[in-house]
Amino acid sequence: MEVLPQRDSGQGPIPEHVAIIMDGNGRWATKRSLQRLRGHEQGAEAVREAVRGCGDLGIRYLTLFAFSSENWSRPIEEINHLMGLFRFFFRKEINALSDAGVKVKFIGDIKRLPDDIQSLVAEIKERTQHNSKLILTIALSYGSQSEIAGAMRIIGEKIKKGELSAEDISEEMITRHLDTADLPDPDLLIRTSGEKRLSNFLLWQCAYTEFVFLDTLWPDFRKEDLMAAVAEYGNRNRRYGAL
């Protein structure tokens, strides 16, 4: 795929691809003596802020960790509420995203989602497929270890059929079999709420990604937080193992 040179904002380079682990919805609600579900609802506004902020800054790719494969173990009431929130958000935002030139993609085990959400996912992908101002990838029912294992199974089947040999396996080949094959690796990963771990998100893709961990809880995330993370990224020297 095409890899574009990074642009300079005057305060340092702008990342081409930003990934965000949206964390802290439950804690945001608990601090306010509200149900955790209210935190998820408020977190939807932060998604809008992130999308608008990336568009304003000229960031070309944004990947959001919306629902992990591990999240299926949460209480059924919370899962059902999150599914309802996805329905509401997708239906409400599809026109705005399309009009803003945003192309929406999805990664993860989408077939595990309720049928109506799968239909909404397909509709959003089709409606926005020709847009190019911002490529928004939403990770739903996603786990990076499962993604990598799936890529290995596909490669193994090709070897069994004689389409490949073990000697053909390379980093580039594995990358081509991941859910993110048509995306560049993230330049910057942001995680909110003060936690400092990847939580099974884009493990392969983040080999040389710069991490910024914010104490801000996700529902409080605003464009200013994105700009601060981008500014910190711009002050770093990415050496990729070289001097």
C-alpha positions as CSV (number, residue, x, y, z in Angstrom):
1,M,0.0,0.0,0.0
2,E,1.0,3.6,-0.4
3,V,3.0,5.0,2.5
4,L,2.9,8.8,2.6
5,P,5.8,10.9,4.0
6,Q,4.9,12.5,7.3
7,R,4.0,16.1,7.3
8,D,5.3,18.7,9.8
9,S,2.9,20.8,11.8
10,G,5.5,23.4,12.7
11,Q,5.8,21.7,16.1
12,G,7.0,18.4,14.8
13,P,5.8,15.7,12.4
14,I,2.1,14.7,12.3
15,P,1.6,10.9,12.6
16,E,0.0,9.3,9.6
17,H,-1.8,6.6,11.7
18,V,-3.1,7.1,15.3
19,A,-4.5,4.2,17.3
20,I,-6.4,4.7,20.5
21,I,-7.3,2.4,23.4
22,M,-10.4,4.1,24.7
23,D,-10.2,3.3,28.5
24,G,-11.9,4.7,31.6
25,N,-15.6,4.8,30.8
26,G,-16.5,2.8,33.9
27,R,-14.2,4.8,36.2
28,W,-15.6,8.0,34.8
29,A,-19.1,6.9,35.8
30,T,-18.1,5.6,39.2
31,K,-16.4,8.9,40.1
32,R,-19.8,10.6,39.5
33,S,-21.8,7.9,41.3
34,L,-23.4,6.9,38.0
35,Q,-24.0,3.5,36.5
36,R,-21.1,2.2,34.3
37,L,-23.4,2.3,31.4
38,R,-23.5,6.1,31.5
39,G,-19.8,6.2,31.1
40,H,-20.1,4.3,27.8
41,E,-22.7,6.7,26.6
42,Q,-20.5,9.7,27.4
43,G,-17.6,7.9,25.7
44,A,-19.4,8.1,22.4
45,E,-19.0,11.9,22.4
46,A,-15.2,11.4,22.9
47,V,-15.2,9.3,19.7
48,R,-16.7,12.2,17.8
49,E,-14.0,14.5,19.3
50,A,-11.2,12.1,18.2
51,V,-12.6,11.8,14.6
52,R,-13.0,15.6,14.3
53,G,-9.6,16.2,15.8
54,C,-7.9,13.8,13.4
55,G,-9.6,15.4,10.5
56,D,-8.6,18.9,11.6
57,L,-5.0,17.8,12.1
58,G,-4.7,16.0,8.8
59,I,-4.2,12.6,10.3
60,R,-5.0,10.1,7.6
61,Y,-5.7,6.9,9.7
62,L,-7.5,6.5,13.0
63,T,-8.0,3.1,14.7
64,L,-10.2,2.8,17.7
65,F,-10.4,-0.2,20.1
66,A,-14.2,-0.3,20.7
67,F,-14.8,-3.8,22.0
68,S,-12.3,-6.5,22.7
69,S,-12.7,-10.3,22.5
70,E,-12.2,-10.3,26.3
71,N,-15.1,-7.9,26.8
72,W,-17.5,-10.7,26.0
73,S,-16.9,-12.0,29.6
74,R,-18.4,-8.8,31.1
75,P,-21.9,-8.9,32.7
76,I,-24.6,-9.5,30.1
77,E,-26.4,-6.3,31.0
78,E,-23.3,-4.3,30.1
79,I,-22.7,-6.2,26.9
80,N,-26.3,-5.7,25.8
81,H,-26.0,-1.9,26.6
82,L,-22.8,-1.7,24.6
83,M,-24.5,-3.4,21.6
84,G,-27.4,-1.0,21.9
85,L,-24.9,1.9,22.0
86,F,-23.2,0.6,18.9
87,R,-26.6,0.4,17.1
88,F,-27.4,4.0,18.1
89,F,-24.0,5.4,17.2
90,F,-23.8,3.7,13.8
91,R,-27.3,4.7,12.8
92,K,-26.9,8.3,14.0
93,E,-23.4,8.9,12.7
94,I,-23.4,7.2,9.3
95,N,-24.6,10.3,7.4
96,A,-22.2,12.6,9.2
97,L,-19.2,10.3,8.7
98,S,-20.0,9.9,5.0
99,D,-20.5,13.6,4.5
100,A,-17.2,14.3,6.2
101,G,-15.3,12.1,3.8
102,V,-14.6,9.4,6.4
103,K,-14.1,5.8,5.2
104,V,-15.1,3.4,7.9
105,K,-13.6,-0.1,8.2
106,F,-13.9,-2.8,10.9
107,I,-11.6,-5.4,12.2
108,G,-12.3,-8.3,14.6
109,D,-14.6,-11.3,14.8
110,I,-17.6,-9.4,13.4
111,K,-19.6,-12.6,12.9
112,R,-19.8,-12.9,16.7
113,L,-21.9,-9.7,16.9
114,P,-25.7,-9.7,16.7
115,D,-27.1,-10.0,13.1
116,D,-28.5,-6.5,13.0
117,I,-25.2,-5.0,14.0
118,Q,-23.4,-7.1,11.3
119,S,-25.9,-5.6,8.8
120,L,-25.1,-2.0,10.1
121,V,-21.4,-2.7,9.8
122,A,-21.9,-3.8,6.2
123,E,-24.0,-0.8,5.4
124,I,-21.5,1.7,6.9
125,K,-18.6,0.0,4.9
126,E,-20.6,0.2,1.7
127,R,-21.8,3.8,2.2
128,T,-18.3,5.1,3.0
129,Q,-16.1,2.9,0.8
130,H,-15.2,5.6,-1.7
131,N,-14.2,8.2,1.0
132,S,-10.6,9.0,1.7
133,K,-10.2,12.1,3.9
134,L,-9.8,9.9,7.0
135,I,-9.7,6.1,7.2
136,L,-11.5,5.2,10.5
137,T,-11.0,1.6,11.6
138,I,-13.2,0.3,14.4
139,A,-11.9,-2.8,16.3
140,L,-15.0,-4.8,17.4
141,S,-14.9,-8.2,19.0
142,Y,-11.1,-7.9,18.4
143,G,-8.1,-9.6,19.9
144,S,-4.7,-9.3,18.5
145,Q,-3.5,-12.8,19.5
146,S,-6.6,-14.3,17.8
147,E,-5.9,-12.2,14.7
148,I,-2.3,-13.5,14.6
149,A,-3.4,-17.1,15.1
150,G,-5.9,-16.7,12.3
151,A,-3.2,-15.5,10.0
152,M,-1.1,-18.5,10.9
153,R,-4.0,-20.9,10.1
154,I,-4.5,-19.3,6.7
155,I,-0.7,-19.5,5.9
156,G,-0.7,-23.1,7.2
157,E,-3.5,-24.1,4.9
158,K,-1.7,-22.5,1.9
159,I,1.4,-24.5,2.8
160,K,-0.7,-27.7,3.1
161,K,-2.2,-27.1,-0.4
162,G,1.3,-26.5,-1.8
163,E,0.6,-22.8,-2.6
164,L,3.4,-21.8,-0.3
165,S,6.5,-23.3,1.4
166,A,7.8,-22.7,4.9
167,E,10.7,-20.8,3.4
168,D,8.2,-18.2,2.0
169,I,7.2,-17.1,5.4
170,S,8.4,-13.6,6.2
171,E,7.3,-10.6,8.3
172,E,5.8,-9.1,5.2
173,M,3.8,-12.2,4.5
174,I,2.4,-12.4,8.0
175,T,1.5,-8.7,7.8
176,R,-0.4,-9.4,4.5
177,H,-2.6,-12.0,6.3
178,L,-3.7,-9.8,9.2
179,D,-7.0,-7.9,9.5
180,T,-5.0,-4.7,9.0
181,A,-3.2,-5.7,5.8
182,D,-4.3,-2.6,3.9
183,L,-3.3,-0.2,6.7
184,P,0.1,1.2,7.7
185,D,1.3,0.3,11.1
186,P,0.3,2.9,13.8
187,D,2.8,5.7,14.3
188,L,1.3,6.7,17.6
189,L,-0.8,4.7,20.1
190,I,-2.7,6.6,22.8
191,R,-4.2,5.0,25.8
192,T,-6.4,6.9,28.2
193,S,-7.2,6.5,32.0
194,G,-3.6,6.1,33.1
195,E,-3.2,2.4,32.3
196,K,0.0,1.4,30.6
197,R,-0.5,-1.8,28.6
198,L,-1.6,-2.9,25.2
199,S,-4.4,-5.2,26.3
200,N,-4.2,-7.5,23.3
201,F,-4.5,-4.6,20.8
202,L,-2.4,-4.5,17.6
203,L,0.5,-6.4,19.1
204,W,2.2,-7.2,15.8
205,Q,1.4,-3.8,14.2
206,C,2.8,-1.8,17.2
207,A,6.4,-3.1,17.0
208,Y,7.8,0.4,16.5
209,T,4.8,2.5,17.5
210,E,5.3,5.4,19.9
211,F,3.1,5.1,23.0
212,V,1.5,8.0,24.9
213,F,-0.4,7.2,28.1
214,L,-2.9,9.9,29.3
215,D,-4.4,10.1,32.8
216,T,-7.6,11.5,31.1
217,L,-10.5,9.1,31.3
218,W,-12.0,8.4,27.9
219,P,-15.3,10.3,28.3
220,D,-13.3,13.4,29.1
221,F,-11.0,13.1,26.0
222,R,-11.1,16.2,23.8
223,K,-9.3,17.5,20.8
224,E,-6.8,19.2,23.1
225,D,-5.8,15.8,24.5
226,L,-5.2,14.5,21.0
227,M,-3.1,17.6,20.1
228,A,-1.0,17.2,23.3
229,A,-0.3,13.5,22.4
230,V,0.6,14.4,18.8
231,A,2.9,17.2,20.1
232,E,4.7,14.7,22.4
233,Y,5.0,12.3,19.5
234,G,6.5,15.1,17.4
235,N,9.3,15.7,19.9
236,R,10.4,12.1,19.8
237,N,13.2,10.7,17.7
238,R,12.0,7.5,16.0
239,R,15.2,5.5,15.2
240,Y,13.7,2.0,14.5
241,G,16.7,0.4,16.1
242,A,19.3,2.4,14.2
243,L,21.6,5.1,15.6
